[in-house]
Amino acid sequence: MYTSKILSFNENKITYTDSNGEWEVMMDWEDPLMAASAAYVCEGGGDILEIGFGMGISATYIQSHTINSHTIIENHPDMILKAQAWAADKSNVTIVEGSWFDVKDTLSTYDGLFMDTYGDQDMDKFSTVLPSLMKAGGRATWWNSMSGSENYYGISDVTYDVYDINPPLNSYFNYNQYYLPKKQF
Amino acid sequence: MPNIYWTKNAIALIGPFGQSNFTNAREAAESSSSTVNTTSSNVIASGFIRSSGRGGSAFGFRRSYYGFDFTGYTAGTITNLVFNYTPTTTSTGTLSNRLAQFNGFGSALGSNYTDDDWWDSIADPLVPYSNAFNSADNSTAADVALNSTAINDAKADGFLKLVLMNSTDYNNFNLAVDVSNTTNWNIGSQSTGKVFLSFDYSAPSSFADINSVSEVQLSEVNGVSSWDEINGV
């Protein structure tokens, strides 16, 4: 279970190690992708839901836009501490502890949603739950692990912006193009 | 009861890093790395790993391949063919495994495993050489019975080649939960190692050799009343 792993926070990445080796959870080469993801979900301003805090890169970009509220769900105990520290001086940020699936019924609806989890045992339920979290006209995106204009969740009516990237060899994404999914409700 | 130790072996793997599709990893054109003819201890002889990562899952498979030289035993009768192995105490998860037909190592075991043997040299559809068996998480020598298909294949050309697969791999069953099933074994040498076959062997009648009469024609020999008559033929 990912949430029981001891994370290692380095300057440019978050990792953990198990019997299969070292796994990267997030790396700073994603910065431009995080910026673009944040920009898309904040296009309409309003209330933003971010599922997964990670290195806080996207959260910082979201804060750079004009929004009303910023709700962040995080389930890894090590990450929760990081998120709380990051949010301490931000009045419009709420940190929700737990799995997004477990807390979904306590949430509101949002103008923008960015889903980027790791070791998520409820991923397959995301496409079903997503519409219930969105306001009309709301914009959603998510980390897209696929290599082309398709998405793991099978969400329909999605458009993609393509970004050329050159990630270092890592355990989760090794393509040279990132297809950023855009779904508007 | 003769023992035959491995002539060829290989420990091979693919993923989990960079393998986001179960089938693509399992049936890949090439393993991502392999070690041939190892005598090492505590190797991962088989395994299946599923790890939910970033926006999807990563899949890893580990297999080991073995070739045995039966050329001294093709004329007689082989029974009770058994695959012997010695596990270690570092295995993880579910240790259900299966042995199946492998067609690599070239003719007469003249070639080493290469990465493109990973899937292409496994019989398709899979041909089982054993029932599913559990490799224990201990260091006690163990064995698993091989079936008549394995015996027939060993006798057919004098070589038996097989692959050890985790049951998830063998059954082509993509688990919906994260697992790390790794079966660890000691391999050992080609003469006194931990991986070998044992069996009962009945040599053919010496009459066949003496008189050039095939084994299936022994009734003709048996019908002769005395050595003198044979020698007079």
Chai-1 contact restraints between the chains, C-beta under 6 A:
chainA,res_idxA,chainB,res_idxB,connection_type,confidence,min_distance_angstrom,max_distance_angstrom,comment,restraint_id
A,N20,B,I49,contact,1.0,0.0,6.0,A-B,restraint_1
A,Y118,B,R54,contact,1.0,0.0,6.0,A-B,restraint_2
A,G119,B,S52,contact,1.0,0.0,6.0,A-B,restraint_3
A,D120,B,S52,contact,1.0,0.0,6.0,A-B,restraint_4
A,W143,B,R54,contact,1.0,0.0,6.0,A-B,restraint_5
A,W143,B,G55,contact,1.0,0.0,6.0,A-B,restraint_6
A,S145,B,R54,contact,1.0,0.0,6.0,A-B,restraint_7
A,S145,B,G55,contact,1.0,0.0,6.0,A-B,restraint_8
A,S145,B,G56,contact,1.0,0.0,6.0,A-B,restraint_9
A,Y152,B,G55,contact,1.0,0.0,6.0,A-B,restraint_10
A,Y152,B,G56,contact,1.0,0.0,6.0,A-B,restraint_11
A,S171,B,F17,contact,1.0,0.0,6.0,A-B,restraint_12
A,Y172,B,G53,contact,1.0,0.0,6.0,A-B,restraint_13
A,Y172,B,R54,contact,1.0,0.0,6.0,A-B,restraint_14
A,N174,B,G18,contact,1.0,0.0,6.0,A-B,restraint_15
